[in-house]
Amino acid sequence: MTLGELVARHQIVISAGSGGVGKTTVAASLALWGALEGRRAVVLTIDPARRLASSLGLESLGSGERDIPAEHFGAQGLTPKGTLAAMMLDQKGAWDALVERHAPPEARDRILTNRFYQHLSQSFAGSYEYMAIEQLCALAESGRYDLIVVDTPPTRHALDCGSCAPTSRRAGPRCAP
């Protein structure tokens, strides 16, 4: 399968591997390729090194979805047929969004201000990986993007795409690790 076919056939593409092999550059390039070909693409970095912004030629990148304006591409002689957005995983913000989505309204404030929850949402072992899956599934279920490219940190267990299944049946089979 060529990279073009990969970008055309999958909703979720995961860039994973050892450190220093160019995962972030590949992730940014695949998302850009998708946008150039007419896809509504987003690239999400879950790598704490946070190099995605520079790979996209941006000064900085936050936890919210940031649309990359067409003028940014025009300066490079590129004319995308689709759109490109980028974002970083915000572990605490993702936990808070999960609580907002699923907790009963009368319990939300109590949960969000609970000291145990505060600790869990920021430093519990495995929490970062869990929230990466949660963020990926939320993006897949949102319908805003038809291509989601994930830039992972240099680890074997950074993202297990099969974990999407309980939250989103649509996401699991469309993954391209």
C-alpha positions in Angstrom: 0.0 0.0 0.0 1.3 3.4 -0.9 1.2 6.4 1.5 -1.4 8.0 -0.8 -3.6 4.9 -0.5 -3.1 4.9 3.2 -4.3 8.5 3.5 -7.2 7.8 1.2 -8.4 4.6 2.8 -8.3 5.2 6.5 -9.9 7.5 9.0 -7.2 7.1 11.6 -3.5 6.8 10.9 -1.0 6.3 13.8 2.6 7.3 13.5 4.5 5.2 16.0 8.0 3.9 16.6 11.3 4.6 18.3 12.5 8.1 19.2 14.2 10.2 16.6 12.9 8.4 13.5 10.7 11.2 12.3 7.3 10.2 13.6 6.2 13.8 14.1 7.4 14.8 10.6 5.6 11.8 9.1 2.4 12.6 11.0 2.4 16.2 9.9 3.1 15.2 6.3 0.4 12.6 6.2 -2.2 15.1 7.6 -1.0 17.7 5.1 -1.2 15.2 2.3 -4.8 14.4 3.3 -5.7 18.1 3.3 -4.1 18.6 -0.1 -6.2 15.7 -1.4 -9.4 17.1 -0.1 -9.7 15.4 3.3 -10.8 17.2 6.5 -7.6 16.3 8.4 -6.5 16.8 12.0 -3.1 15.8 13.4 -3.0 15.1 17.2 0.2 14.9 19.0 0.3 12.9 22.2 4.1 13.1 22.3 5.2 15.2 25.4 8.2 16.5 23.3 5.7 18.7 21.5 7.5 19.2 18.2 4.4 19.1 16.0 4.1 22.9 15.8 7.6 23.3 14.3 6.9 20.4 11.9 3.9 22.4 10.6 5.8 25.7 10.5 3.9 27.1 13.5 5.1 29.1 16.4 3.1 27.2 18.9 0.2 24.7 19.3 -2.3 24.4 22.1 -4.6 21.7 23.4 -7.6 23.0 21.3 -8.1 22.2 17.7 -6.3 24.8 15.7 -7.2 25.3 12.1 -4.2 25.9 9.8 -5.2 28.8 7.5 -5.0 28.3 3.7 -2.6 31.3 3.5 -0.1 29.2 5.5 0.0 26.7 2.7 0.0 29.3 0.0 3.3 30.7 1.2 4.7 27.2 0.3 3.0 27.1 -3.1 0.4 24.6 -1.9 -3.3 24.7 -2.4 -5.2 22.3 -0.2 -8.6 21.0 -1.4 -9.5 20.1 2.2 -8.7 21.5 5.6 -6.0 20.8 8.2 -6.2 21.3 12.0 -3.6 20.4 14.7 -3.7 19.9 18.4 -1.8 18.6 21.4 -3.2 16.3 24.0 -4.0 18.1 27.2 -4.3 15.3 29.8 -6.1 17.3 32.4 -8.3 19.0 29.9 -9.3 15.7 28.3 -10.2 14.2 31.8 -12.3 17.3 32.5 -14.1 17.0 29.1 -14.8 13.3 29.9 -16.4 14.3 33.2 -18.4 17.1 31.5 -19.7 14.6 28.9 -20.6 11.8 31.2 -21.2 13.0 34.8 -24.7 14.1 35.8 -24.9 17.9 36.0 -25.4 17.9 39.8 -22.1 15.9 40.3 -19.8 17.6 37.8 -18.5 20.4 40.1 -18.0 17.9 43.0 -16.0 15.6 40.8 -13.9 18.4 39.1 -12.9 19.9 42.5 -12.3 16.6 44.3 -8.7 16.2 45.4 -8.5 12.5 44.4 -9.9 13.4 40.9 -7.3 16.2 40.7 -4.5 13.8 41.4 -5.9 11.1 39.1 -6.4 13.4 36.2 -2.8 14.7 36.3 -0.5 11.9 37.5 -2.2 8.5 37.7 -0.1 5.8 36.0 -1.6 5.1 32.5 -3.8 8.1 32.7 -2.0 9.9 29.8 -2.4 6.9 27.5 -6.1 6.4 28.5 -6.8 10.1 27.7 -5.0 9.8 24.4 -7.5 7.0 23.4 -10.4 9.1 24.8 -9.3 12.1 22.7 -8.8 10.0 19.6 -12.2 8.5 20.0 -13.9 11.9 20.7 -12.3 13.2 17.5 -13.5 10.2 15.5 -17.0 10.4 16.8 -17.3 14.2 16.3 -17.6 13.9 12.5 -15.5 17.0 12.0 -12.7 15.1 10.5 -12.4 12.3 8.0 -8.7 11.8 8.6 -7.1 11.8 12.0 -3.3 11.4 12.2 -1.8 10.6 15.6 1.8 11.4 16.5 2.8 9.2 19.4 5.7 9.4 21.9 8.6 6.9 21.5 7.0 3.9 23.4 5.5 0.6 22.4 2.2 1.1 24.4 1.5 4.8 23.5 -1.7 4.0 21.7 -3.5 0.7 21.3 -6.0 1.4 18.6 -8.1 -1.6 19.6 -8.9 0.2 22.8 -11.1 2.5 20.7 -13.7 -0.2 20.3 -15.6 0.2 23.6 -16.0 3.9 23.1 -16.3 3.9 19.3 -17.0 0.9 17.2 -16.3 3.1 14.1 -12.8 4.0 15.1 -11.2 0.6 15.7 -11.5 -1.0 12.3 -10.5 2.2 10.5 -7.1 2.5 12.3 -4.0 2.1 10.3 -1.1 1.6 12.8 
